[in-house]
């Protein structure tokens, strides 16, 4: 309980000290606020006076500008009338020139039409001439084509005859080639028989040499017949 009383006494003492300071601060703030409000009121009065002077100056300048605009408008109207008159004169001149140009264009058009008709007549004549020449050329081409066909048929006949001759030669060559293996087999059998006889004779000679003094016997080398080369058949 005594602690609470001590705290309350301390708070009361602090309030005694802070209260005068708070009142002083509030007074200073109120004075500053009053000064600011009075300064703003004076400034607003000065602004109102300045705005009235500016408005009077603007009105005077506006009246002077309106006078200048009216003068410029009158000057522009006068110049517009002069310009319109000049434009009308130029338009009449252009119309006259346009009519003269149209007349020249019509004359040129008639001349071009006449020249076009003459050109078309020449083109028609050239076309007929070209058609005649084309028919002559086609006739010559047809004659050349028939001549070429005749020559082609003759060439084909010669080629067929050559082909038949080559086939006959090919068959003869094939027959000769087929006969070569049989001929070679017969020659090889003869060679084997001859070699067997020579081998038997050599063996008998060796046996006889063991019984008598050795003798040197020179044997001729076997003659092997080479096959006759057969010419290759021509390629078709």
TORMIKOL-567363 format. One record per residue (C-alpha): residue number from 1; residue in three letters; chain; y negated, z, x negated. Coordinates in steps of 0.05 Angstrom, whole numbers. Each point is the difference from the previous one (the first is absolute). Example, Ala and Ser with C-alpha at 12.3 -4.5 7.8 and 13.67 -1.06 7.14 Angstrom:
2
+------+------+-------+--------+--------+--------+
| resi | resn | chain |      Y |      Z |      X |
+------+------+-------+--------+--------+--------+
|    1 |  Ala |     A |     90 |    156 |   -246 |
|    2 |  Ser |     A |    -69 |    -13 |    -27 |
+------+------+-------+--------+--------+--------+
END
This chain:
236
+------+------+-------+--------+--------+--------+
| resi | resn | chain |      Y |      Z |      X |
+------+------+-------+--------+--------+--------+
|    1 |  Unk |     A |      0 |      0 |      0 |
|    2 |  Unk |     A |    -47 |     17 |    -56 |
|    3 |  Unk |     A |     15 |    -68 |    -32 |
|    4 |  Unk |     A |    -21 |    -36 |     63 |
|    5 |  Unk |     A |    -65 |     40 |      3 |
|    6 |  Unk |     A |    -13 |    -16 |    -73 |
|    7 |  Unk |     A |     10 |    -75 |     14 |
|    8 |  Unk |     A |    -47 |      2 |     61 |
|    9 |  Unk |     A |    -54 |     35 |    -41 |
|   10 |  Unk |     A |      7 |    -53 |    -55 |
|   11 |  Unk |     A |     -7 |    -56 |     52 |
|   12 |  Unk |     A |    -61 |     33 |     31 |
|   13 |  Unk |     A |    -33 |      7 |    -68 |
|   14 |  Unk |     A |     14 |    -74 |    -16 |
|   15 |  Unk |     A |    -29 |    -20 |     67 |
|   16 |  Unk |     A |    -64 |     39 |    -15 |
|   17 |  Unk |     A |     -7 |    -40 |    -64 |
|   18 |  Unk |     A |     17 |    -69 |     29 |
|   19 |  Unk |     A |    -41 |      5 |     64 |
|   20 |  Unk |     A |    -69 |     -5 |    -32 |
|   21 |  Unk |     A |     23 |    -57 |    -44 |
|   22 |  Unk |     A |     27 |    -38 |     61 |
|   23 |  Unk |     A |    -66 |     10 |     38 |
|   24 |  Unk |     A |    -39 |    -25 |    -61 |
|   25 |  Unk |     A |     44 |    -63 |     -7 |
|   26 |  Unk |     A |     -7 |    -16 |     75 |
|   27 |  Unk |     A |    -76 |      6 |     -5 |
|   28 |  Unk |     A |     -2 |    -47 |    -60 |
|   29 |  Unk |     A |     44 |    -51 |     37 |
|   30 |  Unk |     A |    -45 |      4 |     63 |
|   31 |  Unk |     A |    -62 |    -11 |    -42 |
|   32 |  Unk |     A |     31 |    -60 |    -35 |
|   33 |  Unk |     A |     21 |    -28 |     67 |
|   34 |  Unk |     A |    -70 |      8 |     28 |
|   35 |  Unk |     A |    -29 |    -35 |    -62 |
|   36 |  Unk |     A |     48 |    -58 |      6 |
|   37 |  Unk |     A |    -14 |     -9 |     74 |
|   38 |  Unk |     A |    -75 |      0 |    -11 |
|   39 |  Unk |     A |      7 |    -51 |    -57 |
|   40 |  Unk |     A |     42 |    -46 |     43 |
|   41 |  Unk |     A |    -51 |      4 |     57 |
|   42 |  Unk |     A |    -56 |    -20 |    -48 |
|   43 |  Unk |     A |     41 |    -58 |    -26 |
|   44 |  Unk |     A |     15 |    -23 |     71 |
|   45 |  Unk |     A |    -75 |     -1 |     16 |
|   46 |  Unk |     A |    -13 |    -41 |    -63 |
|   47 |  Unk |     A |     56 |    -48 |     19 |
|   48 |  Unk |     A |    -29 |    -10 |     70 |
|   49 |  Unk |     A |    -68 |    -16 |    -29 |
|   50 |  Unk |     A |     30 |    -48 |    -51 |
|   51 |  Unk |     A |     42 |    -35 |     54 |
|   52 |  Unk |     A |    -62 |    -11 |     44 |
|   53 |  Unk |     A |    -37 |    -31 |    -60 |
|   54 |  Unk |     A |     60 |    -44 |    -16 |
|   55 |  Unk |     A |      6 |    -22 |     73 |
|   56 |  Unk |     A |    -74 |    -20 |      1 |
|   57 |  Unk |     A |      8 |    -39 |    -65 |
|   58 |  Unk |     A |     63 |    -34 |     26 |
|   59 |  Unk |     A |    -35 |    -19 |     65 |
|   60 |  Unk |     A |    -58 |    -31 |    -39 |
|   61 |  Unk |     A |     47 |    -38 |    -45 |
|   62 |  Unk |     A |     41 |    -23 |     60 |
|   63 |  Unk |     A |    -63 |    -28 |     33 |
|   64 |  Unk |     A |    -19 |    -36 |    -64 |
|   65 |  Unk |     A |     71 |    -28 |     -6 |
|   66 |  Unk |     A |     -1 |    -23 |     73 |
|   67 |  Unk |     A |    -66 |    -36 |    -14 |
|   68 |  Unk |     A |     31 |    -35 |    -61 |
|   69 |  Unk |     A |     62 |    -18 |     40 |
|   70 |  Unk |     A |    -43 |    -30 |     56 |
|   71 |  Unk |     A |    -38 |    -41 |    -52 |
|   72 |  Unk |     A |     65 |    -23 |    -32 |
|   73 |  Unk |     A |     29 |    -17 |     69 |
|   74 |  Unk |     A |    -62 |    -43 |     16 |
|   75 |  Unk |     A |      5 |    -34 |    -68 |
|   76 |  Unk |     A |     75 |    -12 |     10 |
|   77 |  Unk |     A |    -13 |    -30 |     69 |
|   78 |  Unk |     A |    -51 |    -48 |    -29 |
|   79 |  Unk |     A |     46 |    -19 |    -57 |
|   80 |  Unk |     A |     58 |     -7 |     50 |
|   81 |  Unk |     A |    -41 |    -49 |     42 |
|   82 |  Unk |     A |    -17 |    -40 |    -63 |
|   83 |  Unk |     A |     72 |      1 |    -22 |
|   84 |  Unk |     A |     24 |    -22 |     69 |
|   85 |  Unk |     A |    -47 |    -59 |     -2 |
|   86 |  Unk |     A |     25 |    -19 |    -70 |
|   87 |  Unk |     A |     72 |      8 |     23 |
|   88 |  Unk |     A |    -13 |    -45 |     60 |
|   89 |  Unk |     A |    -30 |    -53 |    -45 |
|   90 |  Unk |     A |     59 |      6 |    -48 |
|   91 |  Unk |     A |     49 |     -4 |     59 |
|   92 |  Unk |     A |    -33 |    -64 |     25 |
|   93 |  Unk |     A |      3 |    -29 |    -70 |
|   94 |  Unk |     A |     73 |     19 |     -7 |
|   95 |  Unk |     A |     16 |    -31 |     68 |
|   96 |  Unk |     A |    -32 |    -65 |    -21 |
|   97 |  Unk |     A |     38 |      1 |    -66 |
|   98 |  Unk |     A |     64 |     17 |     37 |
|   99 |  Unk |     A |     -9 |    -59 |     46 |
|  100 |  Unk |     A |    -12 |    -46 |    -60 |
|  101 |  Unk |     A |     62 |     29 |    -35 |
|  102 |  Unk |     A |     42 |     -9 |     63 |
|  103 |  Unk |     A |    -22 |    -73 |      2 |
|  104 |  Unk |     A |     21 |    -10 |    -73 |
|  105 |  Unk |     A |     66 |     36 |     14 |
|  106 |  Unk |     A |     14 |    -46 |     59 |
|  107 |  Unk |     A |    -14 |    -61 |    -42 |
|  108 |  Unk |     A |     45 |     26 |    -56 |
|  109 |  Unk |     A |     54 |     16 |     52 |
|  110 |  Unk |     A |     -2 |    -71 |     27 |
|  111 |  Unk |     A |      3 |    -28 |    -70 |
|  112 |  Unk |     A |     59 |     46 |    -17 |
|  113 |  Unk |     A |     36 |    -21 |     64 |
|  114 |  Unk |     A |     -9 |    -74 |    -18 |
|  115 |  Unk |     A |     25 |     13 |    -71 |
|  116 |  Unk |     A |     59 |     41 |     28 |
|  117 |  Unk |     A |     20 |    -58 |     45 |
|  118 |  Unk |     A |     -3 |    -48 |    -59 |
|  119 |  Unk |     A |     41 |     49 |    -42 |
|  120 |  Unk |     A |     52 |      8 |     55 |
|  121 |  Unk |     A |      7 |    -76 |      4 |
|  122 |  Unk |     A |     11 |     -4 |    -75 |
|  123 |  Unk |     A |     50 |     58 |      4 |
|  124 |  Unk |     A |     38 |    -37 |     56 |
|  125 |  Unk |     A |      2 |    -63 |    -42 |
|  126 |  Unk |     A |     24 |     39 |    -61 |
|  127 |  Unk |     A |     52 |     35 |     43 |
|  128 |  Unk |     A |     27 |    -66 |     26 |
|  129 |  Unk |     A |      2 |    -27 |    -72 |
|  130 |  Unk |     A |     37 |     63 |    -23 |
|  131 |  Unk |     A |     50 |     -6 |     57 |
|  132 |  Unk |     A |     14 |    -73 |    -19 |
|  133 |  Unk |     A |      9 |     19 |    -73 |
|  134 |  Unk |     A |     44 |     58 |     21 |
|  135 |  Unk |     A |     45 |    -45 |     40 |
|  136 |  Unk |     A |      5 |    -48 |    -60 |
|  137 |  Unk |     A |     16 |     58 |    -46 |
|  138 |  Unk |     A |     53 |     27 |     48 |
|  139 |  Unk |     A |     32 |    -69 |      2 |
|  140 |  Unk |     A |      2 |     -2 |    -76 |
|  141 |  Unk |     A |     28 |     71 |     -2 |
|  142 |  Unk |     A |     54 |    -20 |     50 |
|  143 |  Unk |     A |     19 |    -61 |    -43 |
|  144 |  Unk |     A |      2 |     43 |    -63 |
|  145 |  Unk |     A |     42 |     52 |     37 |
|  146 |  Unk |     A |     51 |    -54 |     21 |
|  147 |  Unk |     A |      3 |    -27 |    -71 |
|  148 |  Unk |     A |     11 |     70 |    -27 |
|  149 |  Unk |     A |     55 |     13 |     51 |
|  150 |  Unk |     A |     35 |    -65 |    -20 |
|  151 |  Unk |     A |     -5 |     19 |    -74 |
|  152 |  Unk |     A |     24 |     70 |     16 |
|  153 |  Unk |     A |     61 |    -28 |     35 |
|  154 |  Unk |     A |     15 |    -45 |    -59 |
|  155 |  Unk |     A |     -8 |     59 |    -48 |
|  156 |  Unk |     A |     45 |     43 |     43 |
|  157 |  Unk |     A |     54 |    -56 |     -2 |
|  158 |  Unk |     A |     -5 |     -2 |    -77 |
|  159 |  Unk |     A |      4 |     75 |     -4 |
|  160 |  Unk |     A |     62 |      1 |     45 |
|  161 |  Unk |     A |     33 |    -53 |    -45 |
|  162 |  Unk |     A |    -16 |     40 |    -62 |
|  163 |  Unk |     A |     26 |     63 |     33 |
|  164 |  Unk |     A |     66 |    -34 |     18 |
|  165 |  Unk |     A |      7 |    -26 |    -72 |
|  166 |  Unk |     A |    -14 |     69 |    -28 |
|  167 |  Unk |     A |     52 |     31 |     48 |
|  168 |  Unk |     A |     52 |    -50 |    -24 |
|  169 |  Unk |     A |    -15 |     15 |    -73 |
|  170 |  Unk |     A |      2 |     74 |     15 |
|  171 |  Unk |     A |     69 |     -7 |     32 |
|  172 |  Unk |     A |     26 |    -38 |    -61 |
|  173 |  Unk |     A |    -28 |     52 |    -47 |
|  174 |  Unk |     A |     31 |     56 |     41 |
|  175 |  Unk |     A |     68 |    -36 |     -3 |
|  176 |  Unk |     A |     -6 |     -4 |    -76 |
|  177 |  Unk |     A |    -19 |     73 |     -5 |
|  178 |  Unk |     A |     59 |     19 |     45 |
|  179 |  Unk |     A |     47 |    -38 |    -47 |
|  180 |  Unk |     A |    -24 |     37 |    -63 |
|  181 |  Unk |     A |     37 |     67 |     14 |
|  182 |  Unk |     A |     68 |    -35 |      8 |
|  183 |  Unk |     A |    -11 |    -40 |    -64 |
|  184 |  Unk |     A |    -20 |     62 |    -38 |
|  185 |  Unk |     A |     62 |     37 |     25 |
|  186 |  Unk |     A |     46 |    -56 |    -25 |
|  187 |  Unk |     A |    -35 |     -1 |    -68 |
|  188 |  Unk |     A |      6 |     76 |     -6 |
|  189 |  Unk |     A |     75 |     -3 |     16 |
|  190 |  Unk |     A |      9 |    -53 |    -54 |
|  191 |  Unk |     A |    -38 |     43 |    -49 |
|  192 |  Unk |     A |     42 |     61 |     16 |
|  193 |  Unk |     A |     65 |    -40 |    -10 |
|  194 |  Unk |     A |    -25 |    -28 |    -66 |
|  195 |  Unk |     A |    -22 |     69 |    -24 |
|  196 |  Unk |     A |     68 |     30 |     21 |
|  197 |  Unk |     A |     36 |    -54 |    -41 |
|  198 |  Unk |     A |    -45 |     12 |    -60 |
|  199 |  Unk |     A |     12 |     76 |      5 |
|  200 |  Unk |     A |     75 |    -11 |      3 |
|  201 |  Unk |     A |     -3 |    -46 |    -61 |
|  202 |  Unk |     A |    -41 |     51 |    -38 |
|  203 |  Unk |     A |     51 |     55 |     17 |
|  204 |  Unk |     A |     57 |    -44 |    -24 |
|  205 |  Unk |     A |    -37 |    -16 |    -64 |
|  206 |  Unk |     A |    -11 |     74 |    -13 |
|  207 |  Unk |     A |     74 |     14 |     10 |
|  208 |  Unk |     A |     20 |    -56 |    -47 |
|  209 |  Unk |     A |    -52 |     24 |    -52 |
|  210 |  Unk |     A |     34 |     67 |     -4 |
|  211 |  Unk |     A |     65 |    -34 |    -20 |
|  212 |  Unk |     A |    -30 |    -50 |    -50 |
|  213 |  Unk |     A |    -60 |     -1 |    -45 |
|  214 |  Unk |     A |    -65 |      3 |     36 |
|  215 |  Unk |     A |    -32 |    -66 |     16 |
|  216 |  Unk |     A |    -71 |    -12 |     25 |
|  217 |  Unk |     A |     -2 |    -43 |     62 |
|  218 |  Unk |     A |    -67 |    -27 |     23 |
|  219 |  Unk |     A |     -3 |     -8 |     76 |
|  220 |  Unk |     A |    -53 |    -42 |     31 |
|  221 |  Unk |     A |    -49 |     35 |     46 |
|  222 |  Unk |     A |     14 |    -10 |     74 |
|  223 |  Unk |     A |    -43 |    -54 |     32 |
|  224 |  Unk |     A |    -32 |     25 |     65 |
|  225 |  Unk |     A |    -28 |    -53 |     44 |
|  226 |  Unk |     A |    -67 |     18 |     28 |
|  227 |  Unk |     A |    -14 |    -16 |     73 |
|  228 |  Unk |     A |    -44 |    -61 |     12 |
|  229 |  Unk |     A |    -69 |     23 |     27 |
|  230 |  Unk |     A |    -11 |    -23 |     71 |
|  231 |  Unk |     A |    -71 |    -22 |     17 |
|  232 |  Unk |     A |    -35 |     43 |     52 |
|  233 |  Unk |     A |    -10 |    -33 |     68 |
|  234 |  Unk |     A |    -72 |    -19 |     16 |
|  235 |  Unk |     A |    -37 |     50 |     42 |
|  236 |  Unk |     A |    -17 |    -23 |     70 |
+------+------+-------+--------+--------+--------+
END
